[in-house]
Amino acid sequence: MGELIQKGGLLMWPLLVCSMVTMTVVIERAIFWLKVTLTKDQKQINRTFELTETGDFETAIKEAENTKCITCRILTTGLAHRNYGLTENLEAAADIEIASMKRGLSILDTIITLAPLLGILGTVSGIIMSFDLLGAAGIEDPKAVTGGIAQALITTAAGLTVAIITLLPHNAFVRKVEKLTHFLGKMCSYYTVTVQKGLEKQDSEK
């Protein structure tokens, strides 16, 4: 690895930094999504809907406080502030969770674009240096030129490699965000109707 970086030149160092940042973000996001999967509590979600529909808002809020389920957290946050605009509070709570889900994706997206450009810059710089050597050594020493070009191409290969290994998890995480966002949107829509039923239930009991 050290020899490869030395052959590639100075621009191999920022590419190495990019790869390390990618690894850090990917590991952090993988842990985040693992927690999201493990803490999803469909039973509690159903329980929240049931309690809300019967008008037992306080119990729904209290029971959801003991879970780390994102969906339950959004629904009960909206329910707790229903008097100040249920739909708006559900959307605000969902936006906070979605922002948390998207954390780090902009960094990966930047690296996907930046890494190949750094690689190309390293290659162009290497080719310029090779032609300088050609001008100094003449055609009597072609190895000095071809060797320099071969080394220059290392940065392009490295940049493309970093971009590819960043692109795959980035797209996977984006897909997860889109899927969960769609799910949360449906849950919020259904919950708005459920809260209305709960309010009607409360009015009928008065």
C-alpha positions in Angstrom: 0.0 0.0 0.0 2.8 2.4 0.9 4.6 1.7 -2.3 1.5 2.2 -4.3 0.8 5.6 -2.7 4.4 6.6 -3.3 4.2 5.7 -7.0 0.9 7.5 -7.4 2.2 10.8 -6.0 0.9 13.4 -3.6 -2.7 13.2 -4.8 -2.9 9.6 -3.5 -3.0 11.0 0.0 -6.3 12.9 -0.4 -7.7 9.8 -2.1 -6.6 7.8 1.0 -8.4 10.3 3.2 -11.5 10.0 1.1 -11.5 6.2 1.4 -11.1 6.5 5.2 -13.9 9.0 5.4 -16.1 6.6 3.3 -15.3 3.7 5.6 -16.1 5.8 8.7 -19.5 7.0 7.4 -20.5 3.6 6.0 -19.8 1.9 9.3 -21.7 4.6 11.3 -24.7 4.5 8.9 -24.7 0.7 8.9 -24.9 0.7 12.7 -27.6 3.4 12.6 -29.8 1.3 10.2 -29.2 -1.8 12.2 -30.6 0.0 15.3 -33.5 1.2 13.2 -34.3 -2.3 12.2 -33.9 -3.8 15.7 -36.0 -1.1 17.4 -38.9 -1.2 14.9 -41.8 -2.3 17.1 -44.8 -3.2 14.9 -46.7 -4.4 17.9 -46.3 -1.1 19.6 -47.3 0.8 16.4 -50.5 -1.2 16.3 -51.1 -0.6 20.0 -50.6 3.1 19.5 -53.2 3.1 16.7 -55.7 1.1 18.9 -55.4 3.3 21.9 -55.6 6.5 19.8 -58.8 5.2 18.0 -60.5 4.6 21.3 -59.6 8.1 22.5 -57.1 7.0 25.1 -54.5 9.5 24.0 -52.6 9.8 27.3 -52.0 6.0 27.5 -50.8 5.9 23.9 -48.3 8.7 24.6 -47.2 7.1 27.9 -46.7 3.6 26.5 -44.7 4.9 23.4 -42.3 6.7 25.7 -40.7 3.4 26.6 -39.9 2.4 23.0 -37.2 3.5 20.7 -39.2 2.9 17.6 -39.0 5.8 15.2 -42.6 5.5 14.0 -44.0 5.4 17.5 -41.9 8.4 18.4 -43.2 10.4 15.4 -46.9 9.5 16.0 -46.9 10.2 19.7 -45.0 13.5 19.2 -47.8 14.6 16.9 -50.4 13.4 19.2 -48.9 15.2 22.2 -49.1 18.5 20.3 -52.4 17.8 18.5 -54.0 21.0 19.8 -51.4 23.0 17.9 -51.8 21.3 14.6 -51.7 17.5 14.3 -50.6 17.3 10.7 -47.9 20.0 11.1 -46.5 18.4 14.2 -46.4 14.9 12.6 -44.6 16.4 9.6 -42.1 18.3 11.8 -41.4 15.1 13.8 -41.0 13.1 10.6 -38.6 15.7 9.2 -36.4 15.5 12.2 -36.1 11.7 11.9 -35.6 11.9 8.1 -32.8 14.4 8.6 -31.2 11.9 11.0 -31.5 9.2 8.4 -29.8 11.3 5.7 -26.9 12.2 7.9 -23.6 11.5 6.1 -25.1 10.9 2.7 -24.0 14.3 1.4 -20.4 13.4 2.4 -20.6 10.1 0.5 -22.1 11.9 -2.5 -19.2 14.5 -2.5 -16.6 11.7 -2.4 -18.3 10.0 -5.3 -17.7 13.1 -7.4 -14.4 14.2 -5.9 -12.4 11.0 -6.0 -12.4 10.5 -9.8 -11.6 14.2 -10.3 -8.6 13.9 -8.0 -7.5 10.8 -9.9 -7.8 12.5 -13.2 -5.9 15.5 -11.8 -3.1 13.2 -10.7 -3.0 11.5 -14.1 -2.8 14.8 -16.0 -0.1 16.1 -13.6 1.9 12.9 -14.2 1.5 13.1 -17.9 2.7 16.7 -17.9 5.8 15.6 -15.9 6.4 12.7 -18.3 6.4 15.1 -21.3 8.8 17.3 -19.4 11.1 14.3 -19.0 10.7 13.5 -22.7 11.8 17.1 -23.5 14.8 16.7 -21.3 15.8 13.1 -22.2 14.6 13.0 -25.8 13.4 9.8 -27.5 16.6 8.0 -26.5 15.0 7.1 -23.2 11.3 6.3 -23.8 11.1 4.3 -20.6 11.3 7.5 -18.6 8.1 8.7 -20.4 6.1 5.4 -20.4 7.0 4.7 -16.8 5.9 8.1 -15.7 2.5 7.7 -17.6 2.0 4.3 -16.0 2.5 5.8 -12.5 0.2 8.7 -13.4 -2.6 6.3 -14.2 -2.5 4.8 -10.7 -4.3 7.9 -9.4 -7.1 7.5 -11.9 -7.5 3.8 -11.0 -7.4 4.7 -7.3 -10.0 7.5 -7.7 -12.4 5.3 -9.6 -12.0 2.6 -7.0 -12.8 4.9 -4.2 -15.8 6.3 -6.1 -17.1 2.8 -6.8 -16.8 1.5 -3.2 -18.5 4.7 -2.0 -21.3 4.6 -4.6 -22.6 1.2 -3.7 -23.3 1.8 0.0 -24.5 5.4 -0.8 -27.2 4.1 -3.1 -28.2 1.4 -0.6 -28.6 4.0 2.2 -30.5 6.4 -0.1 -32.9 3.5 -1.0 -33.4 2.8 2.7 -34.2 6.5 3.4 -36.7 6.6 0.5 -38.4 3.4 1.7 -38.7 4.4 5.3 -39.8 8.0 4.3 -42.6 6.5 2.2 -43.6 4.3 5.1 -43.7 7.1 7.6 -45.7 9.2 5.2 -48.4 6.6 5.0 -48.4 6.0 8.8 -48.8 9.8 9.4 -51.7 9.9 6.9 -53.4 7.0 8.5 -52.8 8.3 12.0 -54.4 11.7 11.2 -57.6 9.8 10.5 -57.2 7.7 13.6 -56.8 10.7 15.8 -59.9 12.2 14.3 -61.8 9.0 15.2 -60.4 9.2 18.7 -61.6 12.8 19.1 -65.0 11.8 17.9 -65.0 8.9 20.4 -64.1 11.3 23.3 -66.9 13.7 22.2 -69.5 10.9 22.2 -68.6 9.9 25.7 -69.0 13.3 27.1 
